[in-house]
Amino acid sequence: METYHFQRYKEVGIPRPFLQDSMSRSRRGVLRGLHLQNPSSQGKLVTTLRGAVLDVAVDVRVGSPNFGRYVAVELSEENRRQLWVPRGFAHGFLVLSEAADFFYKCDELYSPRDEVSIRWNDPEIGVDWGASDPALSPKDAAAPLLAQVTNLPIYGKV
Ligand SMILES: Cc1cn([C@H]2C[C@H](O)[C@@H](COP(=O)(O)OP(=O)(O)O[C@H]3O[C@@H](C)C(=O)[C@@H](O)[C@H]3O)O2)c(=O)[nH]c1=O
């Protein structure tokens, strides 16, 4: 099966070429996120190749009418769904299966100095993860609340 096709994905609003592919393997209960880059923003086309995750994208563009709102969708090897996470959105996922292989295409390169992390359970966002004690990296466990982040992307400029 095709998992990406420049022309077809462009027609549904994924216009730019991709510059980087990445993957990660995680066990059940691992939560990665919420992550974005600013100013070197990344749009991400995300897929679960093995297992299942709850995938979340949060609009954190300052001035957006949807600022702080999120979508959550299960991505699994069974449903074969993909999610397009546009530039200016924070992204994260929780592993629902024994293990998950997560694959994502990025329309900008990794830039560690532009990394922004936001607390996974920030009550202002209120993501319904269905989990109260996920396994987090030290970086994600120490992430600030959305209201504490000073370098967020600007609506209309990302
Ligand atoms: C994201 C990334 C990390 N790394 C390195 C840095 C570090 O040593 C190691 C692990 O980094 P992290 O803990 O940031 O990896 P991870 O938590 O998997 O980060 C990812 O999380 C999901 C939710 C996303 O949305 C991605 O864009 C990315 O931020 O991999 C790269 O070399 N290139 C990359 O593109």
The ligand as an SDF file (V2000), in Angstrom:
LIG
                    3D

 35 37  0  0  0  0  0  0  0  0999 V2000
   12.8680   14.3610   17.6060 C   0  0  0  0  0  0  0  0  0  0  0  0
   14.3490   13.9750   17.3690 C   0  0  0  0  0  0  0  0  0  0  0  0
   15.1340   13.5350   18.4080 C   0  0  0  0  0  0  0  0  0  0  0  0
   16.4420   13.2150   18.1940 N   0  0  0  0  0  0  0  0  0  0  0  0
   17.2290   12.6890   19.3260 C   0  0  0  0  0  0  0  0  0  0  0  0
   17.3510   13.6310   20.5070 C   0  0  0  0  0  0  0  0  0  0  0  0
   17.4170   12.6770   21.6840 C   0  0  0  0  0  0  0  0  0  0  0  0
   18.7590   12.2100   21.8750 O   0  0  0  0  0  0  0  0  0  0  0  0
   16.6070   11.4770   21.2470 C   0  0  0  0  0  0  0  0  0  0  0  0
   15.2050   11.4490   21.8330 C   0  0  0  0  0  0  0  0  0  0  0  0
   14.6040   12.7280   21.6290 O   0  0  0  0  0  0  0  0  0  0  0  0
   13.1660   13.0260   22.1940 P   0  0  0  0  0  0  0  0  0  0  0  0
   13.0690   12.5880   23.6150 O   0  0  0  0  0  0  0  0  0  0  0  0
   12.8450   14.4570   21.8780 O   0  0  0  0  0  0  0  0  0  0  0  0
   12.2790   12.0640   21.2840 O   0  0  0  0  0  0  0  0  0  0  0  0
   10.7030   11.9400   21.1920 P   0  0  0  0  0  0  0  0  0  0  0  0
   10.1020   12.0840   22.5420 O   0  0  0  0  0  0  0  0  0  0  0  0
   10.4010   10.7060   20.4500 O   0  0  0  0  0  0  0  0  0  0  0  0
   10.3350   13.2310   20.3250 O   0  0  0  0  0  0  0  0  0  0  0  0
    9.2950   13.1870   19.3920 C   0  0  0  0  0  0  0  0  0  0  0  0
    8.0560   13.2020   20.0940 O   0  0  0  0  0  0  0  0  0  0  0  0
    6.8970   13.2650   19.2680 C   0  0  0  0  0  0  0  0  0  0  0  0
    5.7080   13.3780   20.1810 C   0  0  0  0  0  0  0  0  0  0  0  0
    6.9720   14.3210   18.2480 C   0  0  0  0  0  0  0  0  0  0  0  0
    6.0140   15.0370   17.9600 O   0  0  0  0  0  0  0  0  0  0  0  0
    8.2610   14.4300   17.5220 C   0  0  0  0  0  0  0  0  0  0  0  0
    8.3080   15.5890   16.7200 O   0  0  0  0  0  0  0  0  0  0  0  0
    9.4200   14.4170   18.4770 C   0  0  0  0  0  0  0  0  0  0  0  0
    9.3990   15.6040   19.2680 O   0  0  0  0  0  0  0  0  0  0  0  0
   16.5520   11.5330   19.8070 O   0  0  0  0  0  0  0  0  0  0  0  0
   16.9920   13.3340   16.9520 C   0  0  0  0  0  0  0  0  0  0  0  0
   18.2070   13.0360   16.7480 O   0  0  0  0  0  0  0  0  0  0  0  0
   16.2310   13.7610   15.9000 N   0  0  0  0  0  0  0  0  0  0  0  0
   14.9240   14.0880   16.0700 C   0  0  0  0  0  0  0  0  0  0  0  0
   14.2260   14.4820   15.0830 O   0  0  0  0  0  0  0  0  0  0  0  0
  1  2  1  0
  2  3  2  0
  2 34  1  0
  3  4  1  0
  4  5  1  0
  4 31  1  0
  5  6  1  0
  5 30  1  0
  6  7  1  0
  7  8  1  0
  7  9  1  0
  9 10  1  0
  9 30  1  0
 10 11  1  0
 11 12  1  0
 12 13  2  0
 12 14  1  0
 12 15  1  0
 15 16  1  0
 16 17  2  0
 16 18  1  0
 16 19  1  0
 19 20  1  0
 20 21  1  0
 20 28  1  0
 21 22  1  0
 22 23  1  0
 22 24  1  0
 24 25  2  0
 24 26  1  0
 26 27  1  0
 26 28  1  0
 28 29  1  0
 31 32  2  0
 31 33  1  0
 33 34  1  0
 34 35  2  0
M  END
$$$$
